[in-house]
Amino acid sequence: MKALIAMSGGVDSSVAAVLMKRRGFDCTGATLKLFDDAGAGRDQPCCSLEDVEDARSVAHKLDMPHQVFNFTADFKSQVIDRFIAAYGNGATPNPCIDCNRYIKFEKLLARARGLGLDYLVTGHYARIEHDRAAGRYLLKKAADEAKDQSYVLYALTQEQLGQVLFPLGGLYKSEARLIAGEQGLANAHKRDSQDICFVRDNDYAGFIERYTNKTWAGGDFIDARGGFLGRHRGLIRYTIGQRRGLGLALKEPLYVCSKNPADNTVTLCESSGLFAKSLEAVDFNWIAYDRLDKPIRVKAKVRYKQAGQWAMAEQISPETVRVEFDEPQRALAPGQAVVLYEGDVVAGGGTISGSAD
């Protein structure tokens, strides 16, 4: 069997290659060039030259061919442009989900097929199992729940799940590093990547303005009744639930509870105003089901590191799901993902369009 190993230069994808070689697969390594060095507003590479060299070094040590695929145009249109458009429309996007959905498991998987390879392998911490009785592939949490990445993989289709392997799904991170050390891999102790790969120091607004060469106009901070509270410095500088950095002298703590691109206002509220018991999600992808015929009991996550919260989920249209939580949830941000779990199985996920209270 032949496999294309997505190699970022990090320890996880390198160990994935080791494990696939141990299983007897004929492996080819692939590193993606995702960000154009000559791009406007360049401040940090998505995949640095050091990362490419680390991946190439591991591939050489494992006696694997290694290639670099240039996906900069696809990454711009499917990840960066979506990220910028979402912020401009008042949403809070998750570009890692778009990168998985449109780049790794669409473009790169298509490239693997075009090369006549049987599987695409990545270093994600998640598991894939085939339920013979249901005739479906299931996406499940990793054994190491602290490193579990199933939340950012909810958009995988049945066809993709049948052609993807996650060899680290049954390992703990400490075990992966131990394997890398035993193999003498140069990146065995390399620091894990943090935050959004193409944004430096978590400065989303700064990146957007440099990349687009555009400044977002200031507008009004208002309260829930429409009363004027002060001036903001552009919608892209604020996220739902934010308190710090508003630049206002307020008598009591207030938080960003909504952003309205139509009139360029940011609404502030007390902490209690951030809580809602229900949401609606669109562009929903079911993994455990073709569609939902009746409400189901789930644990729902609205942020990557959040513990699952008990809820009922109901499909109210072909692509829209309503989630009703047992307890009110704080700062449900349009643009973020909600992912539903039944035990350790990902039932499905979608993009939050708003609270439904």
Secondary structure, 3 states (H helix, E strand, C coil): CEEEEECCCCHHHHHHHHHHHHCCCEEEEEEEECCCCCCCCCCCCCCCHHHHHHHHHHHHHCCCCEEEEECHHHHHHHHHHHHHHHHHCCCCCCHHHHHHHHHHHHHHHHHHHHCCCCEEECCCCCEEEEECCCCEEEEECCCCCCCCCHHHHCCCCHHHHCCEECCCCCCCHHHHHHHHHHCCCCCCCCCCCCCCCCCHHHCHHHHHHHHHCCCCCCEEEECCCCCEEEEECCHHHCCCCCCCCCCCCCCCCCEEEEEECCCCEEEEECHHHHEEEEEEEEEEEECCCCCCCCCEEEEEECCCCCCCEEEEEEEEECCEEEEEEEEEEECCCCCCEEEEEECCEEEEEEEEEEECC
